[in-house]
Amino acid sequence: MRVISGNQKGTVLKAVPGMGTRPTTDKVKEAIFNMIGPYFTNGRALDLYAGSGGLGIEALSRGMEKSVFVDRDAKALQTVKQNLKKCGLQHKSEVFRNDADRALNALAKRGLAFDAIFLDPPYKKQKLAEMLAYIAAHDLLFENGFVVCEHDAGLKLPESAGNLSVYKRANYGITGITIYTNKGVENHGKDSDLPGEL
């Protein structure tokens, strides 16, 4: 597992120990960023089921200014911190241990919004439709931003959720990717700094 492109291209990332986390493959990661980027000028990303932090780190490498990493697993967060240190990206990141639902609630209360949100929950515990509805209802995605959902290839997510509508769909083996964009009324998320705690 490595950083595919950008200023950290080629950096090998550590995987989370054990079998509890399923990392996004390099092939799928490259496909995702070719669909939403491939490069960015500033912007803020949220890696909600961070695992090793590969998606949020890739976003930073390709030009995002800041990334928030959230995971409920202590081993995962330790791995994220190690990978950020290896890439020299600690100053552009915040890492939090929290449940995804609680993290979204905390971010909404702070009025934060993002240019890219990555949702890659465990396939057997996915509530992606509900999470998309929450993101839309609480203005967590900036206008023209993207929500990237990684899921079982057999799952078909809804065409829309509030102001979010499907931008692209693709399958890669057992992995499905559905990307939403916000083309609705511009939201009022604050362009403030990263949250102090979640």
N, C-alpha and C positions, 0 to 999 in steps of 0.2 A: 504494500500500500504506500503510495507516494503522492506528493503534490504534482499535479499534471502540468500546470502552466503558470505563468506569472513570475513575480520576483523570487518565489521560493521553488521554482520548477525543479523537479528531481529529488527534492528532500524526502527521505524515507521516513514515514510516520510509524510510530509504535501502535500496535493493536491492543485493545483491552484484553487482559488475561482472562482465560476461561472461555466457556461456550455461550455465555449469556447475551453477548452482543454480536450482531451480524453487521459487519462493516460494509459500506457501499463499495462495490468493486470499482477499480480504476476505469473500466470501460463505461460503466453506468455514470460515474461521476463526470467523465469527459463529455458524455452525451448530454447530461443535465446542463452543464455550463455552456455548451455550444448552443443550447436552446434559449437560455436566458441571458447570455452575455455576448461573446465569451469573456469580455473584460468590462470593468466598471470604472467610473470616475467618482470616487467617494461613495457615500451610501452606508447603510447600516444593515447587518444581517443578524438573524436569529436562528441558531442551530438548537432546536428544542429537545431533540432526543440525541444529544451530542455524540454519545459513544466515545470514539477516539478523537472526535472533533474534526474529522476529515473534510466535511462539507463547509463548515465555517472557516476553516483554515484556507481551503481552496478559494473561498470568496475573498478573503483578505489578500491572498497572493495575487489575485486578479484585479485588485484595485479598490475593494470595499475598505472604508476607513475604519469601521468598528464592527465587532461581532460579539454577540452575547451567546454563551454556551450554557445549556441547562441539561442536567441529567440527574436522576435520583440515585444512581449507583456510585458509591465512593471510589471504586476502582476505575470507573470510566472517567470521573473528574480528575483523578490523579494522572491518568493517561493524557487527557486533554492538556493539562498544565505542563506535562513533560513535552508534548508535541509543540505547544506554543513556545516554550523556552527554546527548543531546538531550532525553531524557525525565527526566533527573536521577535515574536509578535505579542508578547505579554502586554505591552503598553497600548495595544489596540483592542484588547479583549477584556471581558468580564466572565467569570466562571461561577456558576451557582449550582448548589445541590438542592433540587426541588422536584416535586411532581409536576408534570407538564401542565395539567389543568390549573394548579395553584400558581404556577409561574405566569401563565397567560393572564390570569386574574390580577396578579400583582403588576404586570406590565400595563394592563388596561387602566388600573387605578392611577398609575403614574402618567397616563396620557401619552405613552410612547408609541411610536410606529416604526415600521421597518421597510426597507426596500426589497429584501428577500427573506423569506421564512422557509426553513427546511423542516419538513415533518417526515421522520423515518422511524415510526414506532415499531415495536415487535409485531410481526404480522398477525399473531393470534390475539393481540390486545388492542387492535386498531379501532379508534373512534374518529376516523378522519372527517366524516361528514359533519359530526357535531363540532369538531374543532374548527373546521372551515366556517361554519355558521357563527361561531363565537368570534373568530378573527374578523369576519365581515361586520358583525353587529357592534363591535367595540373599536372599529377603525384602527386595527393594528397593522394594516398594510397601506403604505403610501400609494397614491394614484400612480398607475403604471408599474407598480411593484409586482413581485411574483411570489406565489406560494408553491413550493415544490413538494409533492406528496410521493413518497416511495411506498409501494404496497405490493401485495400478491398480484401476479399478473391476471388472475381470474376475477379480481374485484373491479367493478365499474363504479366510479364515483359520479355524483350528480353533475349535470352540465353547468350548474350555477349554485351559488350560495350568497344571497344578498348581492352586493356589488361585485363579487368575485365570479368570473366566468372562465371556463376551460380555454386555455391558450393552446396547449399541445398535449397529446397522449402518445405513449410509446411503450412497447414491451421489450424486455431484454431477458430471454429465458424465463425464469420463474418470477422475475422482477418487473413490476409495472410502474410507470412514471406518469403522473398526471400533474400538469402545471396550470395553475390559475393565475389570472392577472386581474388587477383592479382597474376597471375602465369606468367606474361610476363617478359619483360626485366626489370631488377632492375631500379627503378626510381632514380632521383637525388635530391629528397627532402632533404632539410637541416635538420640535427639532431640538430636543434637549440632550444633555449628556447621558451616558449610560446610567442605569439605576445603581444606587448605592448598595442595595440588597434586595433579594427576592424571598 
